[in-house]
Amino acid sequence: MCAVSQETLFDIRPATPDDWPGIWSLMEPVLREGETFTWDRDTTEEAARAKWMKEAPGQTFVAVRTADGPHPGGEVLGTGEFHANQAGGGSHVANAGYMVSSKHSGQGIARALCAYSLKEANTAGFRAMQFNAVVESNVRAVWLWQSMGFRILATVPEAFNHPEIGYVGLHVMYRKL
C-alpha cells in the first residue's frame, strides 16, 4: 500500500477488465485536452482500450484507492502500462506511459506508477526503459522522470502541436533498469 497523504491511500496492481471503466474515465479527459499525450484527441474508447491494455511481457496496471482510505471503493486514481519499445533486437527495452486523474495530481501517484513499472519491467526481463515522446512543456513530468533517473537523450524540435502554446519539442528519455 502507498500512502501519499492522509487523504489518499492507494495500491498499485495489475489492471483487470473490470478496471476499464475507471481507466477510461481518467484517460478520456487527458486525451481530449491533448496537452501531454501524442494520441489523437478524438481517440475512441475502443481504440484506447486496444492500445492501452497490454499482455505479457508488457503490463497495464492501476493505482486504486484502498479500502481503508477516507473514500473506499477501489476508485482508479491513475494507470500505467509498459511494453517492448521495439520488436526483435530492440525488445529488451521497455516503453511506458502513465495517466493520473487530474483531481489526484500532485499526490505522488505518477511517481508510484513509474516506480512500479520500473520494478515490474525489470522482473519481466527488460534491461532499460525509454520514453519516446515526453512533451517538453509538461515540465512537471520532465522533472519527475529526471528525478527517477531518466535522462534526456534528445529533443525533437516542434514535434508536438500543443493545443494552447503551439509547436513544442518532444523529449526522448532513457534509463537502465
Biotite code that builds the C-alpha atoms (Angstrom):
import biotite.structure as struc

atoms = struc.array([
    struc.Atom([0.000, 0.000, 0.000], chain_id="A", res_id=1, res_name="MET", atom_name="CA", element="C"),
    struc.Atom([1.206, 3.504, -0.804], chain_id="A", res_id=2, res_name="CYS", atom_name="CA", element="C"),
    struc.Atom([0.335, 6.361, 1.482], chain_id="A", res_id=3, res_name="ALA", atom_name="CA", element="C"),
    struc.Atom([0.994, 9.672, -0.204], chain_id="A", res_id=4, res_name="VAL", atom_name="CA", element="C"),
    struc.Atom([-1.023, 11.855, 2.106], chain_id="A", res_id=5, res_name="SER", atom_name="CA", element="C"),
    struc.Atom([-3.677, 11.436, 4.745], chain_id="A", res_id=6, res_name="GLN", atom_name="CA", element="C"),
    struc.Atom([-6.279, 11.973, 2.041], chain_id="A", res_id=7, res_name="GLU", atom_name="CA", element="C"),
    struc.Atom([-5.115, 9.340, -0.429], chain_id="A", res_id=8, res_name="THR", atom_name="CA", element="C"),
    struc.Atom([-4.159, 5.745, 0.287], chain_id="A", res_id=9, res_name="LEU", atom_name="CA", element="C"),
    struc.Atom([-3.735, 3.543, -2.739], chain_id="A", res_id=10, res_name="PHE", atom_name="CA", element="C"),
    struc.Atom([-2.412, 0.264, -4.021], chain_id="A", res_id=11, res_name="ASP", atom_name="CA", element="C"),
    struc.Atom([-0.858, -0.383, -7.397], chain_id="A", res_id=12, res_name="ILE", atom_name="CA", element="C"),
    struc.Atom([-1.723, -3.665, -9.045], chain_id="A", res_id=13, res_name="ARG", atom_name="CA", element="C"),
    struc.Atom([-2.161, -5.225, -12.492], chain_id="A", res_id=14, res_name="PRO", atom_name="CA", element="C"),
    struc.Atom([-5.326, -3.986, -14.196], chain_id="A", res_id=15, res_name="ALA", atom_name="CA", element="C"),
    struc.Atom([-8.272, -6.293, -14.719], chain_id="A", res_id=16, res_name="THR", atom_name="CA", element="C"),
    struc.Atom([-11.059, -5.986, -17.317], chain_id="A", res_id=17, res_name="PRO", atom_name="CA", element="C"),
    struc.Atom([-13.279, -4.607, -14.531], chain_id="A", res_id=18, res_name="ASP", atom_name="CA", element="C"),
    struc.Atom([-10.905, -1.645, -14.145], chain_id="A", res_id=19, res_name="ASP", atom_name="CA", element="C"),
    struc.Atom([-11.503, -0.384, -17.691], chain_id="A", res_id=20, res_name="TRP", atom_name="CA", element="C"),
    struc.Atom([-14.432, 1.970, -16.889], chain_id="A", res_id=21, res_name="PRO", atom_name="CA", element="C"),
    struc.Atom([-12.280, 3.677, -14.234], chain_id="A", res_id=22, res_name="GLY", atom_name="CA", element="C"),
    struc.Atom([-9.264, 3.821, -16.543], chain_id="A", res_id=23, res_name="ILE", atom_name="CA", element="C"),
    struc.Atom([-11.346, 5.336, -19.347], chain_id="A", res_id=24, res_name="TRP", atom_name="CA", element="C"),
    struc.Atom([-12.912, 7.906, -17.004], chain_id="A", res_id=25, res_name="SER", atom_name="CA", element="C"),
    struc.Atom([-9.491, 9.399, -16.270], chain_id="A", res_id=26, res_name="LEU", atom_name="CA", element="C"),
    struc.Atom([-7.958, 8.702, -19.694], chain_id="A", res_id=27, res_name="MET", atom_name="CA", element="C"),
    struc.Atom([-10.636, 10.379, -21.801], chain_id="A", res_id=28, res_name="GLU", atom_name="CA", element="C"),
    struc.Atom([-10.156, 13.913, -20.386], chain_id="A", res_id=29, res_name="PRO", atom_name="CA", element="C"),
    struc.Atom([-6.353, 13.602, -20.762], chain_id="A", res_id=30, res_name="VAL", atom_name="CA", element="C"),
    struc.Atom([-6.724, 12.597, -24.410], chain_id="A", res_id=31, res_name="LEU", atom_name="CA", element="C"),
    struc.Atom([-9.339, 15.268, -25.173], chain_id="A", res_id=32, res_name="ARG", atom_name="CA", element="C"),
    struc.Atom([-7.144, 18.022, -23.661], chain_id="A", res_id=33, res_name="GLU", atom_name="CA", element="C"),
    struc.Atom([-4.310, 16.951, -25.968], chain_id="A", res_id=34, res_name="GLY", atom_name="CA", element="C"),
    struc.Atom([-1.562, 18.557, -23.878], chain_id="A", res_id=35, res_name="GLU", atom_name="CA", element="C"),
    struc.Atom([0.557, 15.597, -22.744], chain_id="A", res_id=36, res_name="THR", atom_name="CA", element="C"),
    struc.Atom([-0.081, 12.559, -24.978], chain_id="A", res_id=37, res_name="PHE", atom_name="CA", element="C"),
    struc.Atom([0.612, 12.173, -28.696], chain_id="A", res_id=38, res_name="THR", atom_name="CA", element="C"),
    struc.Atom([-2.622, 10.242, -29.251], chain_id="A", res_id=39, res_name="TRP", atom_name="CA", element="C"),
    struc.Atom([-5.374, 11.673, -31.449], chain_id="A", res_id=40, res_name="ASP", atom_name="CA", element="C"),
    struc.Atom([-7.636, 13.895, -29.359], chain_id="A", res_id=41, res_name="ARG", atom_name="CA", element="C"),
    struc.Atom([-10.697, 12.109, -30.773], chain_id="A", res_id=42, res_name="ASP", atom_name="CA", element="C"),
    struc.Atom([-9.482, 8.577, -29.953], chain_id="A", res_id=43, res_name="THR", atom_name="CA", element="C"),
    struc.Atom([-12.487, 6.330, -29.332], chain_id="A", res_id=44, res_name="THR", atom_name="CA", element="C"),
    struc.Atom([-12.905, 4.294, -26.201], chain_id="A", res_id=45, res_name="GLU", atom_name="CA", element="C"),
    struc.Atom([-12.494, 1.067, -28.190], chain_id="A", res_id=46, res_name="GLU", atom_name="CA", element="C"),
    struc.Atom([-9.258, 2.269, -29.825], chain_id="A", res_id=47, res_name="ALA", atom_name="CA", element="C"),
    struc.Atom([-7.913, 3.488, -26.484], chain_id="A", res_id=48, res_name="ALA", atom_name="CA", element="C"),
    struc.Atom([-8.623, 0.150, -24.831], chain_id="A", res_id=49, res_name="ARG", atom_name="CA", element="C"),
    struc.Atom([-6.924, -1.767, -27.643], chain_id="A", res_id=50, res_name="ALA", atom_name="CA", element="C"),
    struc.Atom([-3.872, 0.488, -27.427], chain_id="A", res_id=51, res_name="LYS", atom_name="CA", element="C"),
    struc.Atom([-3.582, 0.759, -23.619], chain_id="A", res_id=52, res_name="TRP", atom_name="CA", element="C"),
    struc.Atom([-4.282, -2.765, -22.402], chain_id="A", res_id=53, res_name="MET", atom_name="CA", element="C"),
    struc.Atom([-1.071, -4.828, -22.690], chain_id="A", res_id=54, res_name="LYS", atom_name="CA", element="C"),
    struc.Atom([-0.227, -8.509, -22.478], chain_id="A", res_id=55, res_name="GLU", atom_name="CA", element="C"),
    struc.Atom([2.944, -10.119, -21.089], chain_id="A", res_id=56, res_name="ALA", atom_name="CA", element="C"),
    struc.Atom([5.747, -9.359, -21.135], chain_id="A", res_id=57, res_name="PRO", atom_name="CA", element="C"),
    struc.Atom([4.081, -5.944, -21.002], chain_id="A", res_id=58, res_name="GLY", atom_name="CA", element="C"),
    struc.Atom([1.507, -4.991, -18.399], chain_id="A", res_id=59, res_name="GLN", atom_name="CA", element="C"),
    struc.Atom([-1.257, -2.499, -17.710], chain_id="A", res_id=60, res_name="THR", atom_name="CA", element="C"),
    struc.Atom([-1.654, -1.503, -14.070], chain_id="A", res_id=61, res_name="PHE", atom_name="CA", element="C"),
    struc.Atom([-3.729, 0.805, -11.907], chain_id="A", res_id=62, res_name="VAL", atom_name="CA", element="C"),
    struc.Atom([-3.418, 2.845, -8.741], chain_id="A", res_id=63, res_name="ALA", atom_name="CA", element="C"),
    struc.Atom([-6.644, 2.257, -6.839], chain_id="A", res_id=64, res_name="VAL", atom_name="CA", element="C"),
    struc.Atom([-7.944, 3.799, -3.647], chain_id="A", res_id=65, res_name="ARG", atom_name="CA", element="C"),
    struc.Atom([-7.627, 1.341, -0.780], chain_id="A", res_id=66, res_name="THR", atom_name="CA", element="C"),
    struc.Atom([-10.460, 0.072, 1.378], chain_id="A", res_id=67, res_name="ALA", atom_name="CA", element="C"),
    struc.Atom([-9.062, 1.904, 4.417], chain_id="A", res_id=68, res_name="ASP", atom_name="CA", element="C"),
    struc.Atom([-8.876, 5.289, 2.699], chain_id="A", res_id=69, res_name="GLY", atom_name="CA", element="C"),
    struc.Atom([-11.375, 8.051, 3.524], chain_id="A", res_id=70, res_name="PRO", atom_name="CA", element="C"),
    struc.Atom([-13.416, 7.266, 0.397], chain_id="A", res_id=71, res_name="HIS", atom_name="CA", element="C"),
    struc.Atom([-13.061, 3.489, -0.035], chain_id="A", res_id=72, res_name="PRO", atom_name="CA", element="C"),
    struc.Atom([-14.204, 1.598, -3.063], chain_id="A", res_id=73, res_name="GLY", atom_name="CA", element="C"),
    struc.Atom([-11.350, 0.858, -5.433], chain_id="A", res_id=74, res_name="GLY", atom_name="CA", element="C"),
    struc.Atom([-11.596, 4.109, -7.424], chain_id="A", res_id=75, res_name="GLU", atom_name="CA", element="C"),
    struc.Atom([-8.971, 4.200, -10.182], chain_id="A", res_id=76, res_name="VAL", atom_name="CA", element="C"),
    struc.Atom([-6.716, 7.174, -9.404], chain_id="A", res_id=77, res_name="LEU", atom_name="CA", element="C"),
    struc.Atom([-4.118, 6.519, -12.084], chain_id="A", res_id=78, res_name="GLY", atom_name="CA", element="C"),
    struc.Atom([-2.996, 3.972, -14.640], chain_id="A", res_id=79, res_name="THR", atom_name="CA", element="C"),
    struc.Atom([0.137, 2.961, -16.451], chain_id="A", res_id=80, res_name="GLY", atom_name="CA", element="C"),
    struc.Atom([1.390, 0.486, -18.983], chain_id="A", res_id=81, res_name="GLU", atom_name="CA", element="C"),
    struc.Atom([4.681, -0.845, -20.273], chain_id="A", res_id=82, res_name="PHE", atom_name="CA", element="C"),
    struc.Atom([5.590, -2.903, -23.305], chain_id="A", res_id=83, res_name="HIS", atom_name="CA", element="C"),
    struc.Atom([8.553, -3.624, -25.573], chain_id="A", res_id=84, res_name="ALA", atom_name="CA", element="C"),
    struc.Atom([9.631, -0.393, -27.248], chain_id="A", res_id=85, res_name="ASN", atom_name="CA", element="C"),
    struc.Atom([10.639, -2.265, -30.419], chain_id="A", res_id=86, res_name="GLN", atom_name="CA", element="C"),
    struc.Atom([10.428, -5.812, -31.740], chain_id="A", res_id=87, res_name="ALA", atom_name="CA", element="C"),
    struc.Atom([13.263, -8.258, -32.341], chain_id="A", res_id=88, res_name="GLY", atom_name="CA", element="C"),
    struc.Atom([16.695, -6.993, -31.357], chain_id="A", res_id=89, res_name="GLY", atom_name="CA", element="C"),
    struc.Atom([15.176, -3.961, -29.582], chain_id="A", res_id=90, res_name="GLY", atom_name="CA", element="C"),
    struc.Atom([12.661, -5.881, -27.496], chain_id="A", res_id=91, res_name="SER", atom_name="CA", element="C"),
    struc.Atom([14.796, -5.745, -24.330], chain_id="A", res_id=92, res_name="HIS", atom_name="CA", element="C"),
    struc.Atom([13.999, -2.017, -23.891], chain_id="A", res_id=93, res_name="VAL", atom_name="CA", element="C"),
    struc.Atom([10.620, -1.183, -22.398], chain_id="A", res_id=94, res_name="ALA", atom_name="CA", element="C"),
    struc.Atom([8.451, 1.812, -23.208], chain_id="A", res_id=95, res_name="ASN", atom_name="CA", element="C"),
    struc.Atom([5.857, 3.098, -20.749], chain_id="A", res_id=96, res_name="ALA", atom_name="CA", element="C"),
    struc.Atom([3.094, 5.629, -20.254], chain_id="A", res_id=97, res_name="GLY", atom_name="CA", element="C"),
    struc.Atom([1.144, 6.881, -17.259], chain_id="A", res_id=98, res_name="TYR", atom_name="CA", element="C"),
    struc.Atom([-2.026, 8.873, -16.657], chain_id="A", res_id=99, res_name="MET", atom_name="CA", element="C"),
    struc.Atom([-3.330, 10.246, -13.372], chain_id="A", res_id=100, res_name="VAL", atom_name="CA", element="C"),
    struc.Atom([-6.755, 11.703, -12.698], chain_id="A", res_id=101, res_name="SER", atom_name="CA", element="C"),
    struc.Atom([-6.479, 15.499, -12.653], chain_id="A", res_id=102, res_name="SER", atom_name="CA", element="C"),
    struc.Atom([-8.228, 15.615, -9.278], chain_id="A", res_id=103, res_name="LYS", atom_name="CA", element="C"),
    struc.Atom([-5.403, 13.492, -7.817], chain_id="A", res_id=104, res_name="HIS", atom_name="CA", element="C"),
    struc.Atom([-2.496, 15.282, -9.488], chain_id="A", res_id=105, res_name="SER", atom_name="CA", element="C"),
    struc.Atom([0.422, 16.207, -7.256], chain_id="A", res_id=106, res_name="GLY", atom_name="CA", element="C"),
    struc.Atom([-0.173, 13.389, -4.759], chain_id="A", res_id=107, res_name="GLN", atom_name="CA", element="C"),
    struc.Atom([2.732, 11.124, -5.767], chain_id="A", res_id=108, res_name="GLY", atom_name="CA", element="C"),
    struc.Atom([0.653, 8.743, -7.847], chain_id="A", res_id=109, res_name="ILE", atom_name="CA", element="C"),
    struc.Atom([2.652, 9.205, -11.070], chain_id="A", res_id=110, res_name="ALA", atom_name="CA", element="C"),
    struc.Atom([5.902, 8.623, -9.155], chain_id="A", res_id=111, res_name="ARG", atom_name="CA", element="C"),
    struc.Atom([4.485, 5.445, -7.640], chain_id="A", res_id=112, res_name="ALA", atom_name="CA", element="C"),
    struc.Atom([3.219, 4.233, -11.033], chain_id="A", res_id=113, res_name="LEU", atom_name="CA", element="C"),
    struc.Atom([6.630, 4.814, -12.588], chain_id="A", res_id=114, res_name="CYS", atom_name="CA", element="C"),
    struc.Atom([8.445, 3.074, -9.715], chain_id="A", res_id=115, res_name="ALA", atom_name="CA", element="C"),
    struc.Atom([6.087, 0.112, -10.058], chain_id="A", res_id=116, res_name="TYR", atom_name="CA", element="C"),
    struc.Atom([6.692, -0.098, -13.821], chain_id="A", res_id=117, res_name="SER", atom_name="CA", element="C"),
    struc.Atom([10.476, 0.043, -13.406], chain_id="A", res_id=118, res_name="LEU", atom_name="CA", element="C"),
    struc.Atom([10.374, -2.870, -10.970], chain_id="A", res_id=119, res_name="LYS", atom_name="CA", element="C"),
    struc.Atom([7.883, -4.920, -12.989], chain_id="A", res_id=120, res_name="GLU", atom_name="CA", element="C"),
    struc.Atom([9.648, -4.283, -16.311], chain_id="A", res_id=121, res_name="ALA", atom_name="CA", element="C"),
    struc.Atom([12.913, -5.436, -14.766], chain_id="A", res_id=122, res_name="ASN", atom_name="CA", element="C"),
    struc.Atom([11.197, -8.561, -13.414], chain_id="A", res_id=123, res_name="THR", atom_name="CA", element="C"),
    struc.Atom([9.755, -9.199, -16.898], chain_id="A", res_id=124, res_name="ALA", atom_name="CA", element="C"),
    struc.Atom([13.301, -9.226, -18.331], chain_id="A", res_id=125, res_name="GLY", atom_name="CA", element="C"),
    struc.Atom([13.613, -5.734, -19.777], chain_id="A", res_id=126, res_name="PHE", atom_name="CA", element="C"),
    struc.Atom([17.049, -4.102, -19.395], chain_id="A", res_id=127, res_name="ARG", atom_name="CA", element="C"),
    struc.Atom([16.114, -0.442, -19.816], chain_id="A", res_id=128, res_name="ALA", atom_name="CA", element="C"),
    struc.Atom([13.155, 1.885, -20.215], chain_id="A", res_id=129, res_name="MET", atom_name="CA", element="C"),
    struc.Atom([12.728, 4.588, -22.838], chain_id="A", res_id=130, res_name="GLN", atom_name="CA", element="C"),
    struc.Atom([10.102, 7.286, -23.155], chain_id="A", res_id=131, res_name="PHE", atom_name="CA", element="C"),
    struc.Atom([9.767, 8.205, -26.824], chain_id="A", res_id=132, res_name="ASN", atom_name="CA", element="C"),
    struc.Atom([7.674, 11.344, -26.551], chain_id="A", res_id=133, res_name="ALA", atom_name="CA", element="C"),
    struc.Atom([7.684, 13.400, -23.343], chain_id="A", res_id=134, res_name="VAL", atom_name="CA", element="C"),
    struc.Atom([6.170, 16.772, -24.220], chain_id="A", res_id=135, res_name="VAL", atom_name="CA", element="C"),
    struc.Atom([8.786, 19.360, -23.218], chain_id="A", res_id=136, res_name="GLU", atom_name="CA", element="C"),
    struc.Atom([6.131, 21.805, -21.952], chain_id="A", res_id=137, res_name="SER", atom_name="CA", element="C"),
    struc.Atom([4.997, 19.138, -19.457], chain_id="A", res_id=138, res_name="ASN", atom_name="CA", element="C"),
    struc.Atom([7.675, 20.376, -17.066], chain_id="A", res_id=139, res_name="VAL", atom_name="CA", element="C"),
    struc.Atom([6.322, 18.525, -14.022], chain_id="A", res_id=140, res_name="ARG", atom_name="CA", element="C"),
    struc.Atom([6.621, 15.189, -15.838], chain_id="A", res_id=141, res_name="ALA", atom_name="CA", element="C"),
    struc.Atom([10.070, 16.012, -17.227], chain_id="A", res_id=142, res_name="VAL", atom_name="CA", element="C"),
    struc.Atom([11.269, 16.924, -13.727], chain_id="A", res_id=143, res_name="TRP", atom_name="CA", element="C"),
    struc.Atom([9.691, 13.801, -12.222], chain_id="A", res_id=144, res_name="LEU", atom_name="CA", element="C"),
    struc.Atom([11.214, 11.404, -14.743], chain_id="A", res_id=145, res_name="TRP", atom_name="CA", element="C"),
    struc.Atom([14.633, 13.040, -14.324], chain_id="A", res_id=146, res_name="GLN", atom_name="CA", element="C"),
    struc.Atom([14.317, 12.684, -10.538], chain_id="A", res_id=147, res_name="SER", atom_name="CA", element="C"),
    struc.Atom([13.743, 8.947, -11.109], chain_id="A", res_id=148, res_name="MET", atom_name="CA", element="C"),
    struc.Atom([16.945, 8.520, -13.089], chain_id="A", res_id=149, res_name="GLY", atom_name="CA", element="C"),
    struc.Atom([15.807, 9.181, -16.654], chain_id="A", res_id=150, res_name="PHE", atom_name="CA", element="C"),
    struc.Atom([17.925, 11.436, -18.797], chain_id="A", res_id=151, res_name="ARG", atom_name="CA", element="C"),
    struc.Atom([17.005, 13.355, -21.900], chain_id="A", res_id=152, res_name="ILE", atom_name="CA", element="C"),
    struc.Atom([18.818, 11.797, -24.851], chain_id="A", res_id=153, res_name="LEU", atom_name="CA", element="C"),
    struc.Atom([17.418, 14.147, -27.480], chain_id="A", res_id=154, res_name="ALA", atom_name="CA", element="C"),
    struc.Atom([14.653, 16.627, -28.119], chain_id="A", res_id=155, res_name="THR", atom_name="CA", element="C"),
    struc.Atom([12.842, 16.567, -31.425], chain_id="A", res_id=156, res_name="VAL", atom_name="CA", element="C"),
    struc.Atom([12.075, 20.252, -32.083], chain_id="A", res_id=157, res_name="PRO", atom_name="CA", element="C"),
    struc.Atom([8.467, 21.246, -32.727], chain_id="A", res_id=158, res_name="GLU", atom_name="CA", element="C"),
    struc.Atom([7.377, 17.594, -32.866], chain_id="A", res_id=159, res_name="ALA", atom_name="CA", element="C"),
    struc.Atom([4.214, 18.166, -30.806], chain_id="A", res_id=160, res_name="PHE", atom_name="CA", element="C"),
    struc.Atom([1.431, 20.629, -31.598], chain_id="A", res_id=161, res_name="ASN", atom_name="CA", element="C"),
    struc.Atom([0.196, 21.729, -28.184], chain_id="A", res_id=162, res_name="HIS", atom_name="CA", element="C"),
    struc.Atom([-3.415, 22.995, -28.398], chain_id="A", res_id=163, res_name="PRO", atom_name="CA", element="C"),
    struc.Atom([-2.652, 26.192, -26.452], chain_id="A", res_id=164, res_name="GLU", atom_name="CA", element="C"),
    struc.Atom([1.014, 27.077, -26.954], chain_id="A", res_id=165, res_name="ILE", atom_name="CA", element="C"),
    struc.Atom([1.688, 25.683, -30.411], chain_id="A", res_id=166, res_name="GLY", atom_name="CA", element="C"),
    struc.Atom([4.644, 23.615, -31.535], chain_id="A", res_id=167, res_name="TYR", atom_name="CA", element="C"),
    struc.Atom([6.942, 22.321, -28.778], chain_id="A", res_id=168, res_name="VAL", atom_name="CA", element="C"),
    struc.Atom([9.599, 19.653, -28.634], chain_id="A", res_id=169, res_name="GLY", atom_name="CA", element="C"),
    struc.Atom([9.301, 16.002, -27.662], chain_id="A", res_id=170, res_name="LEU", atom_name="CA", element="C"),
    struc.Atom([11.992, 14.575, -25.387], chain_id="A", res_id=171, res_name="HIS", atom_name="CA", element="C"),
    struc.Atom([13.343, 11.058, -25.794], chain_id="A", res_id=172, res_name="VAL", atom_name="CA", element="C"),
    struc.Atom([14.215, 9.938, -22.244], chain_id="A", res_id=173, res_name="MET", atom_name="CA", element="C"),
    struc.Atom([16.065, 6.790, -21.118], chain_id="A", res_id=174, res_name="TYR", atom_name="CA", element="C"),
    struc.Atom([17.197, 4.908, -18.066], chain_id="A", res_id=175, res_name="ARG", atom_name="CA", element="C"),
    struc.Atom([18.776, 1.491, -17.392], chain_id="A", res_id=176, res_name="LYS", atom_name="CA", element="C"),
    struc.Atom([16.871, -0.888, -15.154], chain_id="A", res_id=177, res_name="LEU", atom_name="CA", element="C"),
])
